Amino acid sequence: MSIKNVIVIGAGGNLGPAILNALDKDPQFTVSVLSRKTSKSTFPSHIKVHQIDDSYPEDQLLSAFKGQDAIVSTINAATNQHVIIEAAVKAGVKRYIPSEFGGDTTNAKVVEVVPVFKGKLAVVDSLKKQESNGLSWTALVTGPFFDWGIKVKFLGFNLAEKTATIFDSGNHQWPATTLPTIGLAICGILKKPEETANKYLFVDSFVTSQNEVLAALEKSTGQKWTVNHSTADSLLATGREKLGNKDFSGIMQLIQAGVYGEQNECNYTTRETLSNGLLGLPKETVQDEIAKIVKG
């Protein structure tokens, strides 16, 4: 199997631009974008953009997928991926990379903490059913997006105010991956289609802790930070209460609880073999990445 033509769905989101950039820079691939007509995202002028209606009609999907070897999806797991998969099969696409990125959904404890991850499992189940029809898949587990998580305060660190919220002891170990490295991982998967077919792959930039990140931030900023303390259990309770009230912002707290709760088994590196070497990923350190973020 050889993969050259790749279309990215969700290229304007949090993760999509890093994947689009990595594929665009790699001479092995010709990359294009599938974008909703109502989207306000913009892309480099040399990249072809296939615009479709928000309802993802099959005829428009088939037109966009004609001649494509692979699809990379970064859209919400519940957003039309099943329809997209059906169209991919009909169009003869060879590889589908679903919007798996993040926590290890193969672990029942992780899904128990973040029930919306069941949607990701359902997408992979759909892909497994299409293997006999010629569509292969790869699901990539990355842990939190480290650089994004620091910049938008998702990981509990406020760079502008030099404040941090540490949950529980702050020593709990968790894997994370930077956005550029996720982009490189996608390229690596598509360059080795046989070795990466029909399986979950696990990668990381490093395994760290809140206290290690805080120390790196204090070193790079040259300042002592103000530290507040809370618990992973409080995150879990808040997230569940919000979801019970149909407030889907609670998903953020549930994901944070999954990362920071020592009992929640988020550290897949202790039980899974990493594919960093297979995919040719660079070696990174927390201090170096924090230094880049602080420098801007």
C-alpha positions as CSV (number, residue, x, y, z in Angstrom):
1,M,0.0,0.0,0.0
2,S,1.3,3.5,-0.9
3,I,-0.3,6.6,0.5
4,K,0.2,10.0,-1.2
5,N,-3.1,12.0,-1.3
6,V,-4.4,12.9,2.1
7,I,-7.4,14.9,3.1
8,V,-7.7,16.4,6.6
9,I,-11.1,17.0,8.2
10,G,-11.2,19.6,11.0
11,A,-8.0,21.3,9.8
12,G,-9.0,24.6,11.4
13,G,-9.4,23.3,15.0
14,N,-7.0,23.0,17.9
15,L,-5.1,20.0,16.5
16,G,-5.8,20.2,12.8
17,P,-3.4,23.0,11.8
18,A,-0.4,21.0,13.2
19,I,-1.4,17.9,11.3
20,L,-2.0,20.0,8.1
21,N,1.4,21.7,8.5
22,A,3.3,18.5,9.0
23,L,1.7,16.8,5.9
24,D,2.1,20.0,3.8
25,K,5.9,20.1,4.6
26,D,6.4,16.4,3.8
27,P,7.2,16.0,0.1
28,Q,5.7,12.5,0.1
29,F,2.1,13.8,0.6
30,T,-0.3,16.0,-1.3
31,V,-2.7,17.3,1.3
32,S,-6.1,18.9,1.0
33,V,-8.8,20.0,3.4
34,L,-12.5,19.1,3.9
35,S,-14.2,22.2,5.3
36,R,-17.9,23.1,6.0
37,K,-19.2,26.0,3.9
38,T,-20.1,27.8,7.1
39,S,-16.6,27.5,8.6
40,K,-14.6,30.7,8.9
41,S,-11.3,28.8,9.0
42,T,-8.7,29.9,6.4
43,F,-5.9,27.9,4.9
44,P,-2.7,28.5,2.9
45,S,-3.6,29.4,-0.7
46,H,-1.8,26.5,-2.2
47,I,-3.8,23.9,-0.4
48,K,-7.0,22.7,-2.0
49,V,-10.1,23.1,0.1
50,H,-13.2,21.0,-0.6
51,Q,-16.2,22.8,0.8
52,I,-19.3,20.9,1.8
53,D,-22.7,21.5,3.4
54,D,-22.9,21.2,7.2
55,S,-25.0,18.1,6.9
56,Y,-22.1,16.2,5.2
57,P,-24.1,15.0,2.2
58,E,-22.8,11.8,0.7
59,D,-22.5,13.1,-2.9
60,Q,-20.3,16.0,-1.7
61,L,-18.2,13.6,0.5
62,L,-17.7,11.2,-2.5
63,S,-16.6,14.1,-4.7
64,A,-14.1,15.3,-2.1
65,F,-12.8,11.8,-1.4
66,K,-12.3,10.8,-5.0
67,G,-8.6,9.9,-5.5
68,Q,-7.8,10.3,-1.8
69,D,-5.6,7.6,-0.3
70,A,-6.1,8.6,3.4
71,I,-8.4,10.6,5.6
72,V,-7.3,12.2,8.8
73,S,-10.2,13.3,11.0
74,T,-9.8,15.7,14.0
75,I,-13.5,16.6,14.4
76,N,-15.6,15.7,17.4
77,A,-16.0,11.9,17.6
78,A,-19.8,12.2,17.5
79,T,-19.9,14.6,14.5
80,N,-20.8,12.7,11.3
81,Q,-17.8,10.3,11.4
82,H,-19.9,7.3,10.7
83,V,-21.4,8.9,7.6
84,I,-17.8,10.0,6.5
85,I,-16.6,6.4,7.0
86,E,-19.3,5.0,4.8
87,A,-18.4,7.5,2.1
88,A,-14.7,6.7,2.4
89,V,-15.4,3.1,1.7
90,K,-17.5,3.9,-1.4
91,A,-14.7,6.3,-2.6
92,G,-12.0,3.6,-2.3
93,V,-10.0,5.4,0.5
94,K,-7.3,3.1,1.9
95,R,-6.7,4.5,5.4
96,Y,-8.8,6.4,7.9
97,I,-7.3,8.0,11.0
98,P,-10.2,8.8,13.4
99,S,-10.3,11.6,15.9
100,E,-8.9,9.5,18.7
101,F,-6.1,11.8,19.8
102,G,-6.0,12.2,23.6
103,G,-6.7,9.7,26.4
104,D,-6.4,5.9,26.2
105,T,-10.0,4.9,25.3
106,T,-9.0,1.2,25.3
107,N,-8.8,1.5,29.1
108,A,-12.2,1.0,30.7
109,K,-11.3,3.1,33.7
110,V,-10.5,6.1,31.5
111,V,-13.9,5.7,29.7
112,E,-15.6,5.4,33.1
113,V,-14.2,8.8,34.1
114,V,-15.0,10.4,30.7
115,P,-18.1,8.7,29.4
116,V,-18.2,10.8,26.2
117,F,-15.1,8.8,25.1
118,K,-17.6,6.0,24.2
119,G,-18.2,7.9,21.0
120,K,-14.6,7.4,20.0
121,L,-14.9,3.7,20.7
122,A,-18.0,3.6,18.5
123,V,-16.1,5.2,15.6
124,V,-13.4,2.6,15.9
125,D,-16.0,-0.2,16.0
126,S,-17.4,1.2,12.7
127,L,-13.9,1.2,11.2
128,K,-13.3,-2.4,12.3
129,K,-16.5,-3.5,10.4
130,Q,-15.1,-1.9,7.2
131,E,-11.7,-3.7,7.2
132,S,-13.1,-6.4,4.9
133,N,-14.2,-3.7,2.5
134,G,-10.6,-2.4,2.0
135,L,-10.6,0.5,4.5
136,S,-7.8,0.2,7.1
137,W,-7.5,2.5,10.2
138,T,-5.1,3.7,12.8
139,A,-6.1,5.2,16.1
140,L,-3.5,7.4,17.8
141,V,-3.4,7.8,21.6
142,T,-1.4,10.9,22.6
143,G,-2.4,12.0,26.1
144,P,-3.1,15.7,26.6
145,F,-1.8,18.2,23.9
146,F,1.0,19.6,26.0
147,D,1.8,23.0,24.4
148,W,-1.9,23.8,23.7
149,G,-2.8,22.7,27.2
150,I,-0.3,25.1,28.8
151,K,-1.2,28.0,26.5
152,V,-5.0,27.8,27.1
153,K,-4.7,27.0,30.8
154,F,-6.3,23.6,30.3
155,L,-3.6,21.9,32.3
156,G,-4.1,24.3,35.3
157,F,-1.3,26.8,34.6
158,N,-1.9,30.5,33.9
159,L,1.2,31.8,32.2
160,A,0.0,35.5,32.2
161,E,-0.8,35.6,35.9
162,K,2.0,33.1,37.0
163,T,-0.5,31.0,38.9
164,A,-1.0,27.3,39.1
165,T,-3.6,24.9,40.4
166,I,-2.1,21.7,41.6
167,F,-4.5,18.7,42.0
168,D,-3.8,16.2,44.8
169,S,-0.1,15.8,45.4
170,G,1.0,17.1,42.0
171,N,3.4,14.1,41.7
172,H,1.1,11.9,39.6
173,Q,2.8,10.9,36.3
174,W,1.0,11.4,33.0
175,P,2.1,11.3,29.4
176,A,1.6,14.2,27.0
177,T,2.4,15.0,23.4
178,T,3.0,18.4,21.7
179,L,1.0,19.4,18.7
180,P,3.9,19.4,16.2
181,T,4.9,15.9,17.3
182,I,1.3,14.6,16.8
183,G,1.6,16.0,13.2
184,L,4.8,14.1,12.7
185,A,3.2,11.0,14.1
186,I,0.5,11.2,11.5
187,C,3.1,11.4,8.7
188,G,4.9,8.4,10.2
189,I,1.7,6.4,10.3
190,L,1.0,7.1,6.6
191,K,4.6,6.3,5.6
192,K,4.3,2.9,7.1
193,P,0.8,1.8,6.3
194,E,1.4,-2.0,6.7
195,E,3.0,-1.7,10.1
196,T,0.3,0.7,11.4
197,A,-2.8,-0.9,10.0
198,N,-5.9,-1.7,12.1
199,K,-4.5,-0.9,15.5
200,Y,-4.1,1.6,18.3
201,L,-0.7,3.3,18.5
202,F,0.6,5.0,21.6
203,V,3.0,8.0,21.5
204,D,4.2,10.7,23.8
205,S,6.6,13.6,24.0
206,F,7.4,12.8,27.6
207,V,5.9,11.6,30.9
208,T,5.7,14.4,33.4
209,S,3.8,15.6,36.5
210,Q,2.3,18.9,37.6
211,N,5.1,19.6,39.9
212,E,7.7,19.1,37.2
213,V,5.8,21.4,34.9
214,L,5.5,24.0,37.6
215,A,9.3,23.8,38.3
216,A,10.0,24.2,34.6
217,L,7.7,27.2,34.4
218,E,9.3,28.9,37.4
219,K,12.7,28.3,35.9
220,S,11.8,29.7,32.4
221,T,10.0,32.7,33.8
222,G,12.5,33.4,36.5
223,Q,9.6,33.9,39.0
224,K,8.1,32.1,41.9
225,W,4.5,31.2,41.0
226,T,1.4,31.4,43.2
227,V,0.1,27.9,43.8
228,N,-3.5,26.9,44.7
229,H,-4.4,23.4,45.6
230,S,-7.5,21.3,44.8
231,T,-8.3,17.6,44.2
232,A,-9.0,15.4,41.2
233,D,-12.2,14.2,43.0
234,S,-13.5,17.8,43.0
235,L,-12.9,18.0,39.2
236,L,-14.8,14.7,38.8
237,A,-17.7,15.9,40.9
238,T,-17.9,19.3,39.1
239,G,-17.7,17.6,35.7
240,R,-20.4,15.1,36.4
241,E,-22.7,17.8,37.9
242,K,-22.3,19.9,34.8
243,L,-23.0,17.1,32.4
244,G,-26.0,16.1,34.5
245,N,-27.3,19.6,33.8
246,K,-26.6,19.3,30.1
247,D,-23.6,21.7,30.5
248,F,-21.0,20.1,28.2
249,S,-18.2,22.3,29.5
250,G,-18.1,19.7,32.2
251,I,-16.2,17.4,29.8
252,M,-13.1,19.5,30.4
253,Q,-13.2,18.8,34.1
254,L,-13.7,15.1,33.5
255,I,-10.7,15.0,31.2
256,Q,-8.6,16.9,33.7
257,A,-9.8,14.4,36.5
258,G,-8.7,11.6,34.2
259,V,-5.3,13.0,33.8
260,Y,-4.6,14.2,37.4
261,G,-6.4,11.5,39.4
262,E,-3.8,9.0,40.6
263,Q,-6.4,6.2,40.5
264,N,-7.6,6.9,37.0
265,E,-4.9,5.0,35.0
266,C,-4.1,7.7,32.5
267,N,-0.5,6.7,32.2
268,Y,-0.6,4.3,29.3
269,T,3.2,4.2,29.0
270,T,3.2,1.7,32.0
271,R,1.2,-0.9,30.1
272,E,1.6,-0.2,26.3
273,T,4.5,-0.2,24.0
274,L,5.2,3.3,22.5
275,S,5.5,3.7,18.8
276,N,7.8,6.8,19.0
277,G,10.6,4.8,17.3
278,L,8.5,3.3,14.6
279,L,7.1,6.7,13.7
280,G,10.5,8.5,13.9
281,L,9.4,11.0,16.5
282,P,11.9,13.4,18.1
283,K,13.1,13.2,21.7
284,E,11.7,16.1,23.8
285,T,11.9,17.4,27.3
286,V,9.5,19.3,29.6
287,Q,12.0,22.0,30.2
288,D,12.7,22.6,26.5
289,E,9.1,22.7,25.6
290,I,8.2,25.1,28.4
291,A,11.1,27.3,27.4
292,K,9.6,27.5,23.9
293,I,6.2,28.3,25.2
294,V,7.4,31.0,27.5
295,K,9.6,32.6,24.8
296,G,6.5,32.6,22.5
